[in-house]
């Protein structure tokens, strides 16, 4: 099997835990899809067979999300090939995974990458190797592949009964509110260029490169909602806009998000391109699964899927990892010189057998926002007379959802009747347990009713055009930068080496974006490379 066949086979395997739809008043079909919950929850009971064989490896990587794949990619890039990535699911990518039907590929999670900042040289190296950058990857303004730069129209917002271009509210917004929005825009422009007394940008990517000047770190001590009020921002439209941004990148309300992180969302990006505007993004029909598959391509032989690492403990000369194969129902014990734990931190207390109470306690305090994502197969498009046509990102003002993205947008033949749209809804509640319970207890039909009801506001006849709705429930989708997250023990402790075990995940960064996942994988693998040299 070659690389292309391997990656295709991963994309073709259906996700586990499917649950067929209930009886519905609608004519369309659908089901729940999602992770292998049964195998994942099995670690709580530690009910696994004893290992039947033992193998040695220099580096074991737990998790084939973007962080784990980036760690492996960097090791491979530097000539260390004696490593193995263990992934519970039957597909790779973590939050950057995708599906595909007869109409199009489509994302199940992350779906775009903003143009990287100038100093992100290794990330730009990867993008050049993958074909996303076609020239001058090491310059301030690389040339990006035109096919991957988001086509216009990029964004639109449904507000006050009409569609407008862009996501900053304007249609039907009062003069005073527009003035506040402009004042906020000017404030962000100032923050974007601000540097601390250490000479570093106050806000940049990755977070590790940000200034540690107390003048800016103090912003982490209050929420972005409270910060706006302190600065005299009272506009409903502005608070909606900032709240939307927090729900979009962080999965929860702006009342819960650090003011530092809220500003970081707007002020940290300053990437440039020779053939695109500064605020342009890269996107693909399958979303960031395109990136995760490219990361995996040179190292496909090192990746083992349907492999649950359920026990990790240190011995004098190595780390023991017991890995259960859900395919043949057997356990292999791997003896690794070094381990990179690239799985979400809520898993750690169940698998780390070393008595490290500080790590366990920190992992238990790491929050995770649940999400619901649905992919809808559309036969025909309900409206043909809208003043602002279908965009890549289509957002609804004052909705619990984030709207939807169009999978066919990047296709040269996207002006066809059939399409797939990906609908996103963060379960943005103050209590995560309640949010997860609601996510679990809401039936497929109830979710379908909610989705159709929301879509029907801008698209009154949408129900008659839907052929299928599949729903993915992310119970622990992503961490978020709560007030005080920068100095919290549960973040700082995992950014340090712990003997033979390194931690690499966006949980460690505190912000769940592709660039931070890539950085975490590279950081952890670089530590191992330094140890080896």
Long-range contacts (C-beta under 8 A, 24 or more apart in sequence): 3-297, 3-298, 3-300, 6-300, 7-293, 7-296, 7-297, 7-300, 10-90, 10-91, 10-92, 10-293, 10-305, 11-91, 11-98, 11-99, 11-100, 11-105, 11-286, 11-289, 11-293, 12-100, 13-90, 13-91, 15-89, 15-90, 15-91, 15-99, 15-108, 15-472, 16-89, 16-90, 19-444, 21-444, 21-445, 21-448, 22-443, 22-444, 22-445, 23-445, 24-445, 24-448, 26-448, 26-452, 26-463, 26-466, 28-377, 28-448, 28-463, 28-466, 28-467, 28-468, 28-469, 29-467, 29-468, 29-469, 30-444, 30-448, 30-468, 30-469, 30-470, 30-471, 31-444, 31-470, 31-471, 32-444, 32-470, 32-471, 32-472, 32-473, 33-99, 33-470, 33-471, 33-472, 34-472, 34-473, 34-474, 35-88, 35-89, 36-88, 36-89, 36-90, 36-306, 36-326, 37-475, 39-88, 39-308, 39-326, 40-88, 40-308, 40-347, 42-308, 42-310, 43-308, 43-310, 43-347, 43-350, 43-351, 44-350, 46-310, 46-311, 48-310, 48-311, 48-322, 48-324, 48-331, 49-324, 49-329, 49-330, 49-331, 50-331, 51-322, 51-331, 51-332, 51-333, 52-330, 52-331, 52-332, 53-332, 53-333, 54-332, 54-333, 54-334, 54-335, 55-332, 55-333, 55-334, 55-335, 56-318, 56-334, 56-335, 56-336, 57-82, 57-83, 57-84, 57-334, 57-335, 57-336, 57-337, 58-82, 58-83, 58-336, 58-337, 58-338, 59-83, 59-84, 59-336, 59-337, 59-338, 59-339, 59-340, 59-525, 59-528, 60-84, 60-86, 60-309, 60-319, 60-321, 60-334, 60-336, 60-338, 60-339, 60-340, 61-85, 61-86, 61-339, 61-340, 61-342, 62-86, 62-309, 62-312, 62-321, 62-339, 62-340, 62-341, 62-342, 62-343, 62-351, 63-87, 63-94, 63-341, 63-342, 63-343, 63-344, 63-505, 64-89, 64-92, 64-93, 64-94, 64-296, 64-303, 64-305, 64-342, 65-92, 65-93, 65-94, 65-95, 65-96, 65-292, 65-342, 65-343, 65-505, 65-517, 66-93, 66-94, 66-95, 66-96, 66-288, 66-291, 66-292, 66-295, 66-506, 66-514, 66-517, 66-518, 66-521, 67-94, 67-342, 67-504, 67-505, 67-506, 67-517, 67-518, 67-520, 67-521, 67-524, 68-94, 68-340, 68-342, 68-343, 68-504, 68-521, 69-93, 69-292, 69-295, 69-296, 69-299, 69-521, 70-295, 70-504, 70-517, 70-518, 70-519, 70-520, 70-521, 70-522, 70-525, 71-340, 71-342, 71-504, 71-521, 71-522, 71-524, 71-525, 72-295, 72-299, 72-302, 72-303, 72-521, 72-525, 73-126, 73-295, 73-298, 73-299, 73-521, 74-122, 74-521, 74-522, 74-525, 74-526, 74-529, 75-525, 75-528, 75-529, 76-298, 76-299, 76-302, 78-525, 78-529, 80-528, 80-529, 80-532, 81-302, 83-302, 84-302, 84-303, 84-304, 84-334, 85-299, 85-302, 85-303, 85-304, 86-304, 86-307, 86-308, 86-309, 86-321, 86-323, 87-303, 87-304, 87-305, 87-306, 87-307, 88-306, 88-307, 88-308, 88-309, 88-326, 89-305, 89-306, 90-305, 90-306, 91-305, 92-292, 92-293, 92-296, 92-303, 92-305, 93-288, 93-289, 93-292, 93-293, 94-292, 95-288, 95-474, 95-477, 95-478, 95-512, 96-287, 96-288, 96-289, 96-291, 96-292, 96-514, 97-289, 97-292, 98-286, 98-287, 98-289, 98-290, 99-375, 99-470, 100-286, 101-377, 101-420, 101-468, 103-377, 103-407, 103-408, 103-418, 103-419, 103-420, 104-285, 104-407, 104-408, 104-411, 104-419, 104-420, 105-284, 105-285, 105-286, 105-289, 105-407, 106-285, 106-286, 106-287, 106-375, 106-407, 106-420, 106-422, 107-286, 107-287, 107-288, 107-289, 107-373, 107-405, 107-407, 107-422, 108-287, 108-289, 108-373, 108-375, 108-422, 108-472, 109-287, 109-288, 109-371, 109-373, 109-472, 109-474, 109-477, 110-287, 110-288, 110-513, 110-514, 111-283, 111-287, 111-288, 111-405, 111-422, 112-150, 112-281, 112-282, 112-283, 112-287, 112-288, 113-281, 113-282, 113-283, 113-288, 113-291, 113-514, 113-515, 114-269, 114-271, 114-279, 114-280, 114-281, 114-282, 115-144, 115-269, 115-271, 115-272, 115-273, 115-276, 115-278, 115-280, 115-281, 115-282, 116-205, 116-271, 116-515, 117-204, 117-205, 117-268, 117-269, 117-270, 117-271, 118-270, 118-271, 118-272, 119-209, 120-205, 120-271, 120-515, 122-518, 122-522, 123-515, 123-518, 126-294, 126-295, 126-518, 129-294, 130-291, 130-294, 131-294, 132-282, 135-274, 136-274, 139-274, 140-272, 141-272, 141-273, 141-274, 142-273, 142-274, 143-273, 143-274, 143-275, 144-273, 144-274, 144-275, 144-276, 144-280, 144-282, 146-275, 147-410, 148-282, 148-283, 148-284, 148-410, 149-273, 149-275, 149-276, 149-280, 149-281, 149-282, 150-280, 150-281, 150-282, 150-283, 150-392, 150-409, 150-410, 151-392, 151-409, 151-410, 151-414, 153-388, 153-389, 153-390, 153-391, 153-392, 154-281, 154-391, 154-392, 154-393, 155-391, 155-392, 155-393, 155-394, 155-395, 156-388, 156-391, 156-393, 156-394, 156-395, 157-395, 157-396, 157-397, 158-394, 158-395, 158-396, 158-397, 158-403, 158-457, 158-458, 159-397, 159-398, 160-397, 162-387, 163-386, 163-387, 163-388, 163-458, 164-388, 165-388, 167-241, 167-244, 167-393, 167-395, 168-241, 169-237, 169-240, 169-241, 169-397, 173-237, 176-235, 177-235, 177-236, 177-237, 177-238, 180-233, 180-234, 180-235, 180-237, 180-238, 181-235, 181-237, 181-238, 181-241, 183-233, 184-228, 184-233, 184-238, 184-242, 187-231, 188-263, 188-266, 188-267, 191-263, 191-266, 191-267, 192-266, 192-267, 192-268, 192-270, 194-267, 201-268, 202-267, 203-263, 203-264, 203-267, 203-268, 204-268, 204-270, 205-268, 205-269, 205-513, 205-515, 205-516, 205-519, 206-509, 206-515, 206-516, 206-519, 207-264, 207-486, 207-509, 207-510, 207-511, 207-516, 208-495, 208-509, 208-519, 208-523, 210-264, 210-268, 216-260, 217-260, 217-486, 217-487, 219-258, 219-259, 219-260, 219-263, 220-258, 220-259, 220-260, 220-261, 220-483, 220-484, 220-485, 220-486, 220-487, 221-259, 221-483, 221-484, 222-258, 222-259, 222-483, 223-254, 223-255, 223-256, 223-257, 223-258, 223-259, 223-262, 223-483, 224-254, 224-257, 224-258, 224-259, 224-261, 224-262, 224-263, 225-253, 225-254, 225-255, 225-257, 226-255, 226-259, 227-259, 227-262, 227-263, 228-254, 240-397, 240-398, 244-395, 244-402, 247-402, 247-426, 247-428, 248-402, 248-426, 249-511, 249-512, 249-513, 250-369, 250-478, 250-480, 250-481, 250-511, 250-512, 251-369, 251-370, 251-371, 251-426, 251-427, 251-428, 251-477, 251-478, 251-480, 251-512, 252-369, 252-426, 252-428, 252-429, 252-480, 253-428, 253-430, 256-430, 256-480, 256-482, 256-483, 257-480, 257-481, 257-482, 257-483, 258-481, 258-482, 258-483, 258-484, 258-485, 258-486, 259-483, 260-481, 260-486, 261-481, 261-485, 261-510, 261-511, 264-481, 264-511, 283-392, 283-405, 283-409, 283-410, 284-410, 285-407, 285-408, 285-409, 285-410, 285-411, 286-407, 287-405, 287-422, 288-514, 291-514, 309-343, 309-351, 310-350, 310-351, 311-351, 311-353, 312-339, 312-341, 312-351, 312-352, 312-353, 312-354, 312-501, 313-352, 313-353, 313-354, 314-354, 314-499, 314-500, 314-501, 318-500, 319-500, 319-501, 336-500, 337-500, 338-500, 338-501, 338-502, 338-528, 338-531, 339-500, 339-501, 339-502, 340-501, 340-502, 340-503, 340-504, 340-521, 340-524, 340-525, 340-528, 341-501, 341-502, 341-503, 341-504, 341-505, 342-503, 342-504, 342-505, 342-520, 342-521, 342-524, 343-505, 344-368, 344-476, 344-479, 344-505, 344-507, 345-479, 345-490, 345-494, 345-503, 345-505, 345-507, 345-508, 346-476, 356-498, 358-489, 358-493, 359-493, 359-494, 359-498, 361-490, 362-489, 362-490, 362-493, 362-494, 363-490, 365-488, 365-489, 365-490, 366-479, 366-490, 366-507, 367-432, 367-479, 367-480, 367-482, 368-432, 368-475, 368-476, 368-477, 368-478, 368-479, 368-480, 368-507, 369-426, 369-427, 369-428, 369-432, 369-435, 369-477, 369-478, 369-479, 369-480, 370-426, 370-427, 370-432, 370-435, 370-436, 370-439, 370-473, 370-474, 370-475, 370-476, 370-477, 371-424, 371-425, 371-426, 371-427, 371-473, 371-474, 371-477, 371-478, 372-424, 372-425, 372-427, 372-439, 372-447, 372-471, 372-472, 372-473, 372-474, 373-422, 373-423, 373-424, 373-425, 373-471, 373-472, 373-474, 374-422, 374-423, 374-425, 374-447, 374-451, 374-469, 374-470, 374-471, 374-472, 375-407, 375-420, 375-421, 375-422, 375-423, 375-469, 375-470, 375-472, 376-404, 376-420, 376-421, 376-422, 376-423, 376-451, 376-455, 376-466, 376-468, 376-469, 377-418, 377-419, 377-420, 377-466, 377-467, 377-468, 377-469, 378-418, 378-419, 378-420, 378-421, 378-462, 378-465, 378-466, 378-467, 379-417, 379-418, 379-465, 379-466, 379-467, 380-417, 380-418, 380-465, 381-417, 381-419, 381-465, 382-459, 382-460, 382-461, 382-462, 382-464, 382-465, 383-459, 394-421, 394-458, 396-454, 396-457, 396-458, 399-454, 399-457, 400-425, 400-428, 400-454, 401-425, 401-451, 401-454, 402-426, 404-455, 423-451, 423-454, 423-455, 426-477, 436-475, 436-476, 439-473, 439-475, 440-473, 440-475, 444-471, 447-471, 477-512, 478-506, 478-512, 479-506, 479-507, 479-510, 479-511, 479-512, 480-511, 480-512, 481-510, 481-511, 485-510, 486-510, 497-527, 502-527, 502-528
